[in-house]
Amino acid sequence: MDLITFLDQKPLYYKEIDHERVHIAYGVLKSYIKHPRTIHIVGTNGKGSIGRMIAHLAWCQGASIEPYEKNSFCFSVGHYTSPHILKFNERIWINGTDISDEVLEYAHQRLYGILGKEMSQALSYFEYTTLLALVVFEKCDLIILEAGLGGEFDATNICDKELSVITPIGIDHQAFLGNTIVEIATTKIRSIQKKVLLAPQPYSEVVEVAKKVANDTKSTLVFAQLFEDNPIEDICKSYSCVLKKIAKQKGWPNFLIQNAMVAMQALDMLEIPYDLRDLESLRLFGRFYPVTENIRIDVGHNLLAAKVIVEAMEPKTVLIYNSLDDKDYEIILRILKPKLKRVEIIDINSQRATTKVSIEFALERIGIPYSDFNGILDKNEYYLVFGSFYTVEAFLKTIKIK
């Protein structure tokens, strides 16, 4: 059975999760593959962009080095991220490109053969694809694994890692992670092992949790610094100038600049060299990404994402929107309201989608004009497509922009 058919038979969501199952499967797989140096990315927001920035910078530096010349730095780099927008292959990036269908299918057949039918079928969608990525990445020098929604109990936390990067943590996925910021931060940060890089946090409670867990696990905790935090250092001034120039060229908002700073410090901690100018060739599809001059797409979907997005939005933006039912969509819309001209509600294909009526009631309470998205776009308007991966996927398929 081919991979996509096999995965389509698996449910994407479970009411209860067997946390031991993936560890047992990895125990079977472990002796069959090599395991590269690993960076684990955990948090609520920024995981995908920070992970891709780390992977891209490391790969670009290594790509210019002949294999026999490399010492401690990277030549082959893999990045596992989720979910995907248009095609599953987006989840497994290796050496500058999404994985090919042929390599993906070969890895699936190999993994299925090692685990056997019963174990392969028992694994969840995310558990199986995480192990699949490890098979694909076994010849890499460095891999970046992005946690799905947790940390301690996430499928990506099955293997040893040299560095954990904790991105900004906020309230999200309460049904799985807890109802308070302390509970959510604790389950995410308990995944740390040796070295930890903590990105600037919107909640002070997260910092305290990180300190406690790092102390309990005897991990080295480093607080990521923004350039503005240390303006005296010449190197900071130099990097800040280069990064701001790149950000202006690519139209990056402030939160992506901060994410780049975190990515650089992660590489510094592992003594992996990089050239910051390589970010010029980085494509962060789905992260406040300009598909045209007046249309941006962002896969953000929670309160933290809304707070950073609203700072970057143009005034009188038309929001193309929909939401999953476990999101605080009314609060999100209130956050975005100061920059909105109107909202156009787009249909999305997900069993977890909230009802259109619920979003309409929220918009009426807030006082934001709205209509259904009809696929017609005005070149004189600014548009932001935001709300979830499903929202961006539906939009791109409707207007056929790739």
N, C-alpha and C positions, 0 to 999 in steps of 0.2 A: 504494500500500500504506500503511495507517495505521501510526502510530508504534509502537504496542504489538506488532502483528504483525511489523513490521520488526525491532524489538529482540529479540523472542523467537527470531528466527532466528540471533542472534549468540551465540556462547559467552561466558560470563561470565569465564572464566579461560583463560589461555594459558600453555603451557610456555615459550615464547619470545615476546618482545615486540619489535616493530619500533619503535624510539624516534623514527625520522625521519618515520614515516607521518603522525602527527597534525600535525607542524610543516608538512609539505607541504600538508595539507588546510587548515590555518589560513592559510597563505599565499594560498590560493585565496579563502578566505572574507573575509579581512581588508579588502579594498577595498570589500566590499558592505555592511559594517556599521560603526557607530560603536563605539568602545571607551571605556567610562566609567572613572573613577578606580577602581583595583582594590586590594583587600587580599587577600593570599594567606595562607591558614592551613595550616601544615605541622606535623606532629608525630605522636605516637602516641596520646595521650589528650587529651580536652577540645576537639578541633577543632570538633565540631558545636555544643557549648554556647557556646563562646567566639564562634564565628562568628555564631550566632543572636543572642547578646546584643549584639554590635556592630551587626548589621543592625537589630535591634528598636529599640535606643536611637537610632540615626541616623534611622530612618524615623519614629518617634514625634515626634522633634523637628521634622523637616521637614514632617510631615503637618499641623502647625499653622500653617505658613507659606504664604501665597499665592505662587504661582509667580513673579509679578513682583517679589516682595519678597526672594526668596532671593539671597544673594550666594555665599559660599564653602561654605555648608553644604547638606545633602542634602534633597532633596524626594522622590526616588524611589530605592528601595534594593532590590537583589536579593541573594539568598544561595543559592549552589549547594552542596549537601551530599550525602553518600552514605554507605552505601546507604539505601534506604527500608525502612520496616517493613511497611506494608500496601499502599501504592499508589505508583507511580512519581512521581506529581505532588509527593510530599513532597520530592523532590530539588531542586526549583526553586521557591523562595519569593520572592515579590515584593510589596513594600508590605503586609506583614502577613498574607499568606495564601498557601497553596500554589497553584501555577499551575493554571488551569482546563484542562479537556480541550480546549476550543475553541482557546485560545491556544497550547497545546502542539502541537496538530495543525497549526495554521497555521505555526508555527515549523518544524516537521518538513518540511512540504511545501516551504517556502522554502529550508531548508538543503539538502535533497535535490536541489532544482532547481539550486542554485548549484554543489554539488560534483559532481553527476552520479551515475549508477548505480554505475559501477565503483569510484569513490573512496568513496562512501557505504557500499557493502557491504564494502569492505576494512577500514574502521575498526572497532576493537573497540567493544564496548558502551559502555565508559566514555569512550573517545575521542569517539564520536559524540555522546553525551549532554552532554559538556563543551562541544562546539561548539554544540549545540542551546541550551544555557543562554546562551551568548554572544549568540545571535540573539535570544532572549527579552529579554535585559538591555540591548540596545543603547541604549534610551532612558533608562536609569537614570542617576542622578548618581553613585552609588557601588555597587560590587558586591563581594561577598565570595566568593572561590573557595576551597573546601576541597579540599586534595589527597586523592587516593584512598588510596594506601598508601605513596607515596614522596615525592619532592620534585623533585630535579634532573630526573628522567626522567618525572615525572608529567604526564599530559595537561593538567592545570591550569597547568602552567608554560610554556605556549606564548606568553603575552602579557606585556607590561610591567606591572609593579605598582608602586604608590607605597610600599607597606608590606608586609613579610613578618612574620607573627606565628608564632613557633616555640613550640608548646605542649610540655608535658612529653614527652620522648622516652625510650622504653624498648625492651626486646628484643621484637620482633614481626616477622612476615613475613620471617624470616631467608632463605628461599629466594630472595627478590627483592632484599633490602636489605643482606645481610651477616650474619655470625655474631657480631660484636662490637658493643658500644655505639658505639665510635668509627666503625666502618664504617657503621652505620645512621644515626648522627647526621650523618656527612659527606654521604651521598647525599641526606638530607633538607635540610640547611642550604645545600647548594650551589645551591639554588633562589633564594637571596636576591639582591636587586638594588640597592636604594637605601637604604631604611631598614629596620631590623630591630628587632622587640621580642621579647626572649627571656623567656619565662615561667620562673618558678622551676623548676629541674630536679632530679630525684632522683639524677642521676649527674653528678659534677663533670667527667667527660670531655666531656660535651656542651657545657659552658661553654667549655672550652678549644678545642673544634672550632669553636664559634661565633666566638670571638675570631680564630682563624686565618683562617677563610673570610671574615669581615667585613674583615679586613685585606687579604686577597688581592683582594677585589672592590671595595675602597674604599667599603664600605657603612657607614652609621652604625648602630652597635649600641647599643641601650638595654636595660638589664636591668629587667624589670618588678619593681615593689616592692609588697610587701604593706603594708597600713596599719600593722601592728605594727612594720614595719621603720623607720618614721619617725613615731613617736607625737607628736613635738613640734609638727608642722605642724597648725594649726587646721583647714585644709581636710581633712586626713586624718581628724581626729577627727570632723568633721561628716559626711563621706562614710561613715565606718565606722559611725556611729550609724544612719544611714539604711539602709545596706546590711544591717546585722545585723537591723534591724527587718523589712525585706522578707524576708530569709532565714528568720526565725522564722515569719513569716506563711505562707510558701510551703513550709516544711518542708525547706529546702535544707540539705544537709550542708556541711561545711567546704570540700570541694573545689569546689563550685559557687560559694561565696563568693569563693574565690581566682580562679576563672575570670571572675567578674564584674569583679574588680579589673583583670585583664589586659585585658578588653574595654574598660574605661574608659580605660586608658592608651593603648590603640591609637587610640581616637578623639582623645585629647589630642594624640598625635603628629601627627595630620593636621589638628588645629585644627577638628575637627567638634564643635559643641556638642551637649549632651545633658542630659536631666534624669533623674537616677538613679531617681527615683520611677516612671519609666515601666517599670521592671522588674517592677512590681506586676502588670502586664497580660501579662507574658511567660509563654508556655507551652512548657516544655522537655520535650516528649513523648519518653519513652524514656530520660531522664536522671534516674535515681532518682525517677521520676515516680509520684505516688500515684494509681492508678486507682480505689482505694477507700481507706478509712481504714486498712485493714490489709494492702493489697497494693501493692507498689511494683515497677515494672519498670525495668530498666536494660540498655541494649544493650552494656555493657562486656563484654570477652571476654579480656582479657590480664592479666598479672601486676600492672601498674600500676593497672589498674581495680580489681582485687581488693583491693589494699592500701588504696585510698582508700574503697572501698565498705564494707569490714569495720568501719571506724571509725564509719560512719553507721548500721549495722544495729542493729536491736533484738536483745536477747538471745533465744535460743531461736527464731530465725527458721527457717521452713520454706523451703528453697531449691528452687525449681523450675528445673531445670538441664538443659542439654545443651551440647555443644561441637563445634567443628570439629576435624578430626584434626591440624591443625598447631599447636594450642594446648597449652600446658603445663597440661592440666586437673588433673592430680594435684597439682601445686604450688598451683594456684589454689584447689582444694578444701581443701588444708592451711591456706592463709592464712585462708579463711573459717570453718574448723572451730570456732574459739572461740565464734562467735555462732550456730552451727547447732544446731537440734533434730533435723532429719533432712533428707534430700534426696529429692525426687521427680523422677524422670527423665522428661522429656517428649520425644516423638518430634518430629524436625524434618525438613523436606524440603530436603535439600541433598546433593549428591554428595560434598561435602567433610566430611560429618558423621562423627565417630568412631563406632565401634560401641558399642552399649549395654553389651555384655559388657566392653569396655575400661574404661568408666566404673564399672561395678559392681566390677571387680577393684580399681580405684583406691580406691573408697570402702571396700572391705573392708580393704585395706592400711592406710588411714588410721584406720579404726574409726568411720565415720559411718553410722548407720542409713539405709536407703534403701528406696524402692519405686518402682513406676511411677506416673506422674501419671494419675489417673483422672478429673480434671475436677471433683472435689468439693472445695470450699473451706469451711473452718470460720471463721466470723466472729470466733471467739475466738483465732485463731492469727495470727501475723505471717508474711507471705509476701514473698519476694523472687524475682522472675523475672530470671534473669541467665545469661549464657553466650555470647550472640551476638544479632545482629538476627534470625536465624532462630528462636531460642528465644522471643524476645518475640513475634514474628509468630505462631508456632504457638500460644502461650498466648492471645493476644488473639482469634484465630480460633476457638479451642476454647470460650472462655467468652463470646465475642461482646461484649467491652467495647471501646468506641472512645474 
